[in-house]
Amino acid sequence: MAGGEDKGWEQLSGHDPDDVCKRGLVSFDRVTNSYIIKSFNWNFNFYAKDRTITCDRPEGDALLNRLGDFYRLSSLWYLNAAKDIALTGQLAMPQNLTGGELFFRGSHVLPLARLAAKYESNKEGFLSSGIDILGGSAAAYGDAAVVLYPYPKIPVTLILWLTDDEFPARAECLLDTSCEFHLPIDIIWMTAMMCILLM
C-alpha cells in the first residue's frame, strides 16, 4: 500500500461501508462510525475519521502494542483490499505463494523453530494457546494443529510435530491459497508472523 498507514486510512474513509463489510466479512457500527474486525479471539474497532483502533478486551493489547506495526498495516490492507470470494480449500506453505520466496527466507524466515521448541512435548499447551486463548479451532494435521483467524477470510494453520527419540519437534505454517487475492505477499508475511508470535 503506497504511503503505508496514512494511505490506508485515507482509502478506508472513501469506501462504502456496506461494500467493505461484504468483501471482508466485517461489520460497521453506524453509531460510532467504526469498522469491527474479529481478529483471533478479540473484536477491534477501526475509526477511520480519527485513525484510531480499540479492542473490546485487554488481551488484544498484544496486537495493538507489541505487534502494532504489523497489525495496523495488515488490517488496513485487509479492510481496503479483501475480495468477495470463497476459500479455495487448498493449503500452501507461505514460501510457495507467488513471490513468497523473497519474504520467507533470510531475515524474513518465520520463527517456526522457536514455536516448535516452545511446545516440543506439550501438545495440550499448543492446543490451549491456539483454541482457548486465540479463538482458533483444532485441525487434523501433524501431532497437533490449530487454525487461527487473524482476519475472517485469512485462516492460518499452524502444525506441530512433537519431539521423539528420532526427531526434534518441528512446526509448519500453511495458508489457504485464496490469501493471495486479498493481500500482497509482504502483508501475508506480517499476518503469518502475528499468528506465530502470539502462540
ABEGO torsion letter per residue (X at the ends): XBGEAAAAAAAAAABBAAAAAAAAGBBBBAAAGBBBBBBEABBBBBBAAAGBBBBABAAAAAAAAAAAAAAAAAAAAAAAABBBBBBAGBBBBAAABBGAAAAABEAABBBAAAAAAAAAABAAAAAAAAAAAAGBBBBBBEABBBBBBABAABBBBBBBBBBBAABBBBBBBBBBAAAAAABBAAAAAAAAAAAAAAX
